[in-house]
Amino acid sequence: MNLLLLEEADFIAADLVVLRDRRLTHMQEVHRVAVGDSLRVGRIGGLMGSAQVLRLEATEAELQITLDQPPPAKLPLTMVLALPRPKMLRRVLQTVAAMGVPRLVLVNSYRVEKSFWQTPFLEPGAIREQLILGLEQARDSVLPEVVIEKRFKPFVEDRLPALSAGTLGLVGHPGQYPPCPRGLDEPVTLAIGPEGGWIPYEIDLLAKAGLQPVQLGERILRVETAVTALLSRLF
Amino acid sequence: MNLLLLEEADFIAADLVVLRDRRLTHMQEVHRVAVGDSLRVGRIGGLMGSAQVLRLEATEAELQITLDQPPPAKLPLTMVLALPRPKMLRRVLQTVAAMGVPRLVLVNSYRVEKSFWQTPFLEPGAIREQLILGLEQARDSVLPEVVIEKRFKPFVEDRLPALSAGTLGLVGHPGQYPPCPRGLDEPVTLAIGPEGGWIPYEIDLLAKAGLQPVQLGERILRVETAVTALLSRLF
């Protein structure tokens, strides 16, 4: 945790918070703070700054908050991702938040196992928990928007064209395609397939929605690694 | 597992192997192979190609092997990495092997906890196991070389200058440094610090050995994510 994120409910006054949960434990056990110490903090959805420890007890801490810095810029990106297996989903949500993706669409694909849609990790509270871990890691205070699209065809035909309008549309896909471009400044809509890749029908439909296949070389990467590699190369 | 890797001990003739371990289980439970099916294989340290299932029983399988393809090229890179915490070490070893790093030096640093050096995951067999998982994922048959340097100063002063001679020497480090370069063709020696970063003394010593700091932006990434992001941007 490189940033302590504050929820609205933590505030007992405009510049005072009381913490009692895992953040208190972390302050005590990892940061080993004492009264008077300063910590980096951010208000979820708002500014970042510092907190001074006013009071520290076994069950709660009171902090005085100064919020005066903007969070880091997000990437100019909408990411469309075939739903990964549950364990990978949690890590990908952290990575997406840490890397600064502002909008993630989790979509079905032929090679997504149906059981993956049953995971409790898709519940809004569980998604938010992983996103917050990513923001705490990277020092960002703004949650990405996560949209769930359980049906591929209606999403790609009816909603993706509007989402990708005015952006460079790309699909990460192994094969004889142009290499993924580097160091872009323009907005991008990027689709990343499941383990095993998109099927040709899906590639066709994504192309009709304006997303062209690009490749990252012959090595097959895990989803989490592919997400990081594509983002790092694009921006 | 996108590639079945074969050990010398699996061969019962020049083009025949017998498998009995987790690879047999994987073939049966994940790939659901039958007699006559073909699989992608690679000989560790050698060529890649295909295998045909000749015989499949509950406890062993016999495969006929054709090896006729070179493994994918490695990156022109030596990576120097401050030893991560044990759980992260395992994932980083997989990532390093999957991304095509040919040589990894695990080194001490002021912010590496002493206990990390006690982990059984540093034993040669445990390191090899994680590297093989990475190679199986990415479809590569050549193990990276992993060197362990438990003392920072003698390594950086006495051995790093020879390792980095004739390469572009870089240290990934947050701060007011030039951005990490993109799309290089030349050989690189890249050092990546621990959680919390290198200390100034270490940055000075690395600079004297020819490695200059570069940064990836203000977001603080987990070690595994930073490794992937730096490699994807450099090459």
Boltz contact constraints between the chains, C-beta under 6 A:
constraints:
  - contact:
      token1: [A, 2]
      token2: [B, 220]
      max_distance: 6.0
  - contact:
      token1: [A, 72]
      token2: [B, 218]
      max_distance: 6.0
  - contact:
      token1: [A, 72]
      token2: [B, 219]
      max_distance: 6.0
  - contact:
      token1: [A, 95]
      token2: [B, 225]
      max_distance: 6.0
  - contact:
      token1: [A, 138]
      token2: [B, 219]
      max_distance: 6.0
  - contact:
      token1: [A, 138]
      token2: [B, 220]
      max_distance: 6.0
  - contact:
      token1: [A, 139]
      token2: [B, 220]
      max_distance: 6.0
  - contact:
      token1: [A, 182]
      token2: [B, 182]
      max_distance: 6.0
  - contact:
      token1: [A, 182]
      token2: [B, 183]
      max_distance: 6.0
  - contact:
      token1: [A, 183]
      token2: [B, 182]
      max_distance: 6.0
  - contact:
      token1: [A, 218]
      token2: [B, 72]
      max_distance: 6.0
  - contact:
      token1: [A, 219]
      token2: [B, 72]
      max_distance: 6.0
  - contact:
      token1: [A, 219]
      token2: [B, 138]
      max_distance: 6.0
  - contact:
      token1: [A, 220]
      token2: [B, 2]
      max_distance: 6.0
  - contact:
      token1: [A, 220]
      token2: [B, 138]
      max_distance: 6.0
  - contact:
      token1: [A, 220]
      token2: [B, 139]
      max_distance: 6.0
  - contact:
      token1: [A, 225]
      token2: [B, 95]
      max_distance: 6.0
  - contact:
      token1: [A, 225]
      token2: [B, 228]
      max_distance: 6.0
  - contact:
      token1: [A, 228]
      token2: [B, 225]
      max_distance: 6.0
  - contact:
      token1: [A, 228]
      token2: [B, 228]
      max_distance: 6.0
  - contact:
      token1: [A, 228]
      token2: [B, 229]
      max_distance: 6.0
  - contact:
      token1: [A, 229]
      token2: [B, 228]
      max_distance: 6.0
  - contact:
      token1: [A, 229]
      token2: [B, 232]
      max_distance: 6.0
  - contact:
      token1: [A, 232]
      token2: [B, 229]
      max_distance: 6.0
  - contact:
      token1: [A, 232]
      token2: [B, 232]
      max_distance: 6.0
  - contact:
      token1: [A, 232]
      token2: [B, 233]
      max_distance: 6.0
  - contact:
      token1: [A, 233]
      token2: [B, 232]
      max_distance: 6.0
